[in-house]
Amino acid sequence: MGGEIPGRFLTAQWRYLAMLNYEVEPSLLRARVPAGTELDRWDGRVFISVVGFMFQRTRVLGLPIPFHVNFEEVNLRFYVRRRGPEGWRRGVVFIKELVPRAAIAWVARTIYNENYQALRMRHQIEHGDELSVEYGWRTRGPAGRWNSVSVTARGEPQAMASGTEAEFIAEHYWGYAAQQGGGCMEYRVEHPPWRVWPAERSQLVCDAAALYGEEFADVLREEQAPSSAFLAEGSAIVVRRGVRIEP
């Protein structure tokens, strides 16, 4: 993707990003690594993250879509890198992304082949002595229940220190999605560095086996504390049009 920068596909504000991070064995993810990329590591360790946040002021190709401007998203992701003309491009691969609007899920699946699913969702953001952020989603069917990811923090957000785990998790500026027939889609995500709050408390309440597959049931079980957790302030973002990379 050297030379001309692709045009804007989506602009928005991403706010109050609750990030719960779990160390995993590389073997859990190898089959999901898109062609042309490799697993990215911090201090030799491989991570997946459950991330919940608010989409606000969303525009697609410069236009706001009625009833699709402000909404929640919760995703499960991991981290890869690919060698570009300027050096390593550090990126994210999404295992599954949850949104409350079927049209958003359809567009993402159709254009980027991302694994989006539309579910009923809700959020709660409370300011006081503590800042408490929670994102919830309700699974379908007769046994459907509310699931959630939450983070509680105190004080003022701080700039991320260079070389820290938080910087590694948050500072990935590319997205990669495997494509049917081989190859992958590469797209750039632009935003300034975020300030973060370390989590005083965090919790994931989720039927991980049903939502993500049995292979994630153990690492994302409700009684399993994450390796780390923090809350990112967020910012305006730009998602560039994707470019297909052939194998």
C-alpha positions as CSV (number, residue, x, y, z in Angstrom):
1,M,0.0,0.0,0.0
2,G,2.8,2.4,-0.9
3,G,2.2,5.6,-2.8
4,E,-1.2,7.1,-3.0
5,I,-3.2,7.0,0.2
6,P,-6.6,5.3,-0.2
7,G,-9.7,7.6,0.3
8,R,-11.7,7.7,3.5
9,F,-14.3,5.0,3.9
10,L,-15.5,5.8,7.5
11,T,-15.1,8.6,10.0
12,A,-16.3,8.6,13.6
13,Q,-15.4,9.2,17.2
14,W,-14.4,6.2,19.2
15,R,-14.9,6.8,22.9
16,Y,-14.4,5.1,26.2
17,L,-12.7,2.0,25.0
18,A,-12.8,-0.7,27.7
19,M,-9.9,-3.1,26.9
20,L,-9.5,-6.5,28.6
21,N,-6.4,-8.4,27.5
22,Y,-5.6,-12.1,27.8
23,E,-2.3,-13.9,27.1
24,V,-2.8,-16.9,24.9
25,E,-0.7,-19.6,23.2
26,P,0.2,-18.8,19.6
27,S,-1.3,-22.1,18.5
28,L,-4.8,-20.8,19.4
29,L,-4.6,-18.1,16.7
30,R,-2.3,-19.4,13.9
31,A,-5.1,-20.7,11.7
32,R,-6.7,-17.3,11.9
33,V,-3.7,-15.3,10.8
34,P,-4.4,-13.7,7.4
35,A,-2.1,-14.4,4.5
36,G,0.9,-12.0,4.3
37,T,0.8,-11.2,8.0
38,E,2.4,-12.8,11.1
39,L,1.5,-12.8,14.8
40,D,2.7,-9.7,16.6
41,R,4.1,-10.1,20.1
42,W,4.9,-7.9,23.1
43,D,7.8,-9.1,25.3
44,G,7.5,-12.4,23.5
45,R,3.8,-12.8,24.5
46,V,0.7,-13.1,22.3
47,F,-2.6,-11.5,23.3
48,I,-6.2,-11.4,22.5
49,S,-8.4,-8.5,23.7
50,V,-12.1,-8.0,24.4
51,V,-12.8,-4.3,23.5
52,G,-16.0,-2.4,24.1
53,F,-16.5,1.2,23.0
54,M,-18.9,3.8,21.6
55,F,-19.1,4.7,18.0
56,Q,-20.2,8.4,17.7
57,R,-20.7,10.8,14.9
58,T,-20.3,8.0,12.4
59,R,-20.2,8.9,8.7
60,V,-19.8,6.4,5.8
61,L,-18.3,7.9,2.6
62,G,-18.8,11.3,4.2
63,L,-22.5,10.8,4.9
64,P,-24.4,10.1,8.2
65,I,-26.7,7.1,8.0
66,P,-30.0,7.7,9.8
67,F,-30.2,5.7,13.0
68,H,-26.6,4.5,12.5
69,V,-24.6,7.4,13.9
70,N,-24.2,6.6,17.5
71,F,-24.0,2.9,18.7
72,E,-22.0,0.4,20.7
73,E,-19.4,-2.1,19.5
74,V,-17.8,-5.0,21.3
75,N,-15.1,-7.0,19.5
76,L,-12.6,-9.8,20.2
77,R,-9.3,-9.2,18.4
78,F,-5.7,-10.2,18.2
79,Y,-2.5,-8.6,16.8
80,V,-0.5,-9.1,13.7
81,R,2.1,-7.3,11.7
82,R,3.1,-7.1,8.0
83,R,6.2,-5.7,6.3
84,G,5.4,-2.6,4.3
85,P,7.6,-0.2,2.3
86,E,8.2,1.9,5.4
87,G,8.8,-1.0,7.8
88,W,6.5,-3.1,10.0
89,R,2.8,-2.3,9.9
90,R,1.2,-3.3,13.2
91,G,-2.4,-4.3,12.8
92,V,-5.5,-5.9,14.3
93,V,-7.5,-9.0,13.2
94,F,-11.0,-9.3,14.5
95,I,-12.4,-12.7,15.5
96,K,-15.9,-11.3,15.9
97,E,-17.5,-7.8,16.2
98,L,-20.8,-7.1,17.7
99,V,-23.0,-4.1,16.9
100,P,-26.7,-3.3,17.4
101,R,-27.6,-2.5,13.8
102,A,-28.0,-5.1,11.1
103,A,-27.1,-2.7,8.3
104,I,-23.7,-2.0,9.9
105,A,-23.0,-5.7,10.1
106,W,-24.0,-6.3,6.5
107,V,-21.8,-3.5,5.2
108,A,-18.7,-4.7,7.1
109,R,-19.2,-8.3,6.1
110,T,-19.8,-7.3,2.4
111,I,-17.0,-4.8,2.0
112,Y,-14.2,-6.1,4.3
113,N,-15.3,-9.7,5.0
114,E,-15.3,-8.9,8.7
115,N,-17.1,-11.3,11.0
116,Y,-19.8,-8.8,12.3
117,Q,-23.0,-9.9,14.1
118,A,-26.0,-7.7,15.0
119,L,-27.3,-8.2,18.5
120,R,-29.3,-6.2,21.0
121,M,-26.9,-4.0,22.9
122,R,-26.7,-1.4,25.7
123,H,-24.1,0.7,27.5
124,Q,-23.7,2.6,30.8
125,I,-21.1,5.3,31.5
126,E,-21.1,6.8,35.0
127,H,-18.9,9.6,36.2
128,G,-18.3,10.3,39.8
129,D,-15.6,9.4,42.3
130,E,-15.0,6.6,39.9
131,L,-15.5,6.3,36.1
132,S,-17.5,3.2,35.4
133,V,-18.0,1.9,31.8
134,E,-20.0,-1.1,30.8
135,Y,-21.1,-2.5,27.4
136,G,-23.7,-5.2,27.2
137,W,-25.1,-7.5,24.5
138,R,-27.9,-10.0,24.6
139,T,-27.5,-13.4,22.9
140,R,-30.4,-14.8,20.8
141,G,-32.7,-17.7,21.4
142,P,-34.8,-18.9,24.3
143,A,-31.7,-19.1,26.5
144,G,-30.5,-15.7,25.5
145,R,-29.0,-13.6,28.3
146,W,-27.2,-10.4,28.8
147,N,-23.4,-10.5,28.6
148,S,-21.1,-7.6,29.4
149,V,-17.6,-6.2,29.5
150,S,-16.8,-3.5,32.1
151,V,-14.0,-1.4,33.5
152,T,-13.8,0.9,36.5
153,A,-11.1,3.6,36.8
154,R,-10.1,6.7,38.9
155,G,-8.4,10.0,38.3
156,E,-7.3,11.5,35.0
157,P,-6.2,9.7,31.9
158,Q,-2.5,9.6,31.3
159,A,-0.3,9.3,28.1
160,M,0.9,5.8,27.5
161,A,4.5,5.2,28.2
162,S,6.6,4.0,25.3
163,G,7.2,0.3,25.2
164,T,4.4,-0.6,27.7
165,E,1.8,-3.3,27.2
166,A,-0.9,-0.7,27.0
167,E,0.9,1.0,24.1
168,F,1.3,-2.3,22.3
169,I,-2.4,-3.1,22.7
170,A,-3.7,0.4,21.7
171,E,-1.2,1.5,19.1
172,H,-2.1,-0.7,16.1
173,Y,-3.0,1.4,13.1
174,W,-3.9,-1.2,10.5
175,G,-6.7,-3.7,10.1
176,Y,-6.4,-7.1,8.3
177,A,-9.2,-9.4,7.3
178,A,-8.8,-12.8,5.5
179,Q,-10.7,-12.9,2.2
180,Q,-12.5,-15.7,0.4
181,G,-10.3,-17.3,-2.1
182,G,-7.1,-16.4,-0.3
183,G,-5.3,-13.1,0.4
184,C,-6.4,-10.5,2.8
185,M,-7.8,-7.0,3.0
186,E,-5.5,-4.3,4.5
187,Y,-6.9,-1.0,5.6
188,R,-5.4,1.9,7.6
189,V,-7.0,3.3,10.8
190,E,-5.9,6.8,11.7
191,H,-6.1,8.4,15.2
192,P,-3.8,10.3,17.6
193,P,-2.3,8.4,20.5
194,W,-4.8,7.9,23.3
195,R,-4.6,8.6,26.9
196,V,-5.6,5.8,29.3
197,W,-6.8,5.0,32.8
198,P,-5.4,1.7,34.4
199,A,-8.4,-0.4,35.5
200,E,-9.1,-0.6,39.2
201,R,-11.6,-3.3,38.4
202,S,-12.6,-5.1,35.2
203,Q,-15.0,-7.9,34.4
204,L,-16.1,-10.1,31.5
205,V,-19.4,-11.9,31.8
206,C,-19.7,-13.9,28.6
207,D,-20.6,-17.3,27.2
208,A,-17.4,-17.4,25.3
209,A,-17.9,-20.9,23.9
210,A,-21.2,-20.0,22.3
211,L,-20.1,-16.6,21.0
212,Y,-16.5,-17.2,19.9
213,G,-16.1,-21.0,19.8
214,E,-15.0,-23.7,22.3
215,E,-11.3,-22.9,21.7
216,F,-11.8,-19.6,23.6
217,A,-13.9,-21.0,26.4
218,D,-11.1,-21.5,28.9
219,V,-9.1,-18.3,28.4
220,L,-12.3,-16.1,28.5
221,R,-14.1,-17.9,31.3
222,E,-15.8,-15.5,33.7
223,E,-13.6,-16.3,36.7
224,Q,-10.4,-15.8,34.7
225,A,-8.9,-12.4,35.4
226,P,-7.3,-10.7,32.3
227,S,-3.6,-10.3,32.0
228,S,-4.2,-6.5,32.0
229,A,-7.1,-4.1,31.6
230,F,-7.4,-0.4,30.9
231,L,-9.8,2.3,29.7
232,A,-8.8,4.4,26.7
233,E,-10.2,7.9,26.3
234,G,-10.5,7.6,22.5
235,S,-10.6,10.2,19.7
236,A,-11.8,11.0,16.2
237,I,-10.8,8.2,13.8
238,V,-10.5,7.7,10.1
239,V,-10.8,4.2,8.5
240,R,-9.3,4.2,4.9
241,R,-10.6,2.2,2.0
242,G,-9.2,-1.3,2.0
243,V,-6.7,-2.8,-0.4
244,R,-6.6,-6.5,-1.2
245,I,-3.3,-8.2,-0.8
246,E,-2.9,-11.4,-2.8
247,P,-1.1,-14.4,-1.4
